[in-house]
Amino acid sequence: MTGGEGASGGAPVKEKEIGATSVQCPMLNSTNYTIWELRMKVVLRIHNAWTVIDPGTEKNEEKDYLAMGLIYQEISESLIMQIGDVESSKALWDAIKAHHVGAEQVKEARLQTLTVEFDRIKMSESESIDAYARKLSGIASKSTALG
């Protein structure tokens, strides 16, 4: 396993050798859940462990522990502490999803509010260009902070 930057310069990734193929697993962070989810599904399928997460398809303790181990490698210690001790890879997957999807929905709502604020912003006659620029800059900074 090696550390490094992802292809897009994003989150660090670990490479796992699988036969002659190298699979990159991104470390989950606060901004890459959707990409992480897609990549982890592939990694779990390569290891034949997705079936214990995909609802109702298989119960297999060995695959369950394999899936949990692969997922735990790609999430932060703080997230592990927030999720707590879960009994299955399905429960772990669902807890991560609930944690990040809720955060994504809040982020989207805030971005929509900023978009409306931007659409409504107008420079008043008594306002200086610098004051107006500060307003625009503030909206841009908040948007950037939300991703």
N, C-alpha and C positions, 0 to 999 in steps of 0.2 A: 504494500500500500504506500502510496506517495501522496504528499500534500501539494497543493498548488492552486492556481486560479482556474476557474471554469473557462470554457471556450469563449464565453461572452464577458470575461473579466469579472464574473460575479462571485458567488460563494465558493469557498475551497471545496475541492472534491477529493475523494479517495478512489483509487483505481483498484479493482479486484480482477485478478486474472482468472478467466473461466475458459479452460481449454486454450485455444489460440485467440480468443476474443477478450478484449479489455472493456469492462463496463465501468463507467464513471458514476459514482453515487454522490450527489450533492449533500452537504451538511444543511439541514433545515435551518432557516433563519426567519426573521419577521417579515421578509418581503418575497420569499420564493416558494411559498407553499404549493401553488398550482404546478410549477415545474417539478418540484420535489416529488409530489404525489405521482405524477406521470412517470418519472424515472424510477421511482421505487416500485411501482407496479411491474415494470419491466424486469427489474432486478429480482423481485420476488417470483415472477413467472420463470425466469431463467433457472432459479433454484428450486422450481416446482413447489413453492411455498405460498403462492397467491391463493390457492384453493382453501386454505384455512382462514383467510380473511374474507374472500368473496362469500357473501351470505349463503349458508346452507349447502355448500358443495362438498365439504369434507371435514371430518374430525380426525386429526392425526397429531398426536402429542409431539412427535419428533419434528414434523414440519412446523408445528405451532411455535416451538422453541427456536427453530431456525429463523422463522419470520420475525419473531420478537428480537432475536439477536441482531439481525440485519437492520431492523428499524432503530433499535437502541443505539447502534453505531452512528447513525446519521441525525440524531437529535441532540440538542444541548443538555448539559447537566441540569440547568435551571428548568427546562421543560420537563425532564424526567421527574424532578422534584414536584412540579406542579401537577403532573398527571398522577403520580403516586404509583403504588404497586398494583398492577393490573393482572388479571388471571389468564388472559389469552391475547394473541396477536390481534384478533378482531377487536377486542376491547381497547387495546393500545391504539390501533388505527383509528377507531371512532373517536377516542379522546383527543388525539392530535388534530383530527379533522374538525371537531367541534371547537377546539381552541383557536384554530387558524381561520376557519370560515367565519366565525363570529367576528373576529378582528378584521377580516377583509370586508365584511358588510359595514362595519362602523367606518372603516377607512373610505369606502365608496360613498357613504352618506356624507362624510366630511368633504370629500372632493366635489360632490354635487353642490353642496352649499357654497363652496369657494367658487365654483363655476358660475352659479347664479349671482354671487357677489361681484364677480368680475364683469359679467354681462351688464349689471346695473350701474357700475361705477361710472361716474361722469365728473369731469373737472368743472368746478364752479368758477364763476368769473372772478371772485375774490381770492381764489386759491392759487398759491404759487405753483410753478412747475415742479419745484423740488418736493413740495408737500404731496402733490399728485403722484409723482414718481415713487415716493415712499409708500403710498397706499398700494400701488401696483407691485412694488418690490415685496411688500408684506404678503400679499396674496400669492405671489410666485414662490416665496420662501416656504409658506405653509403648504402649498401644493407639492413642492419638491420634498419636503419632510414626510409627506404621506406616500411618496413614491410615484 
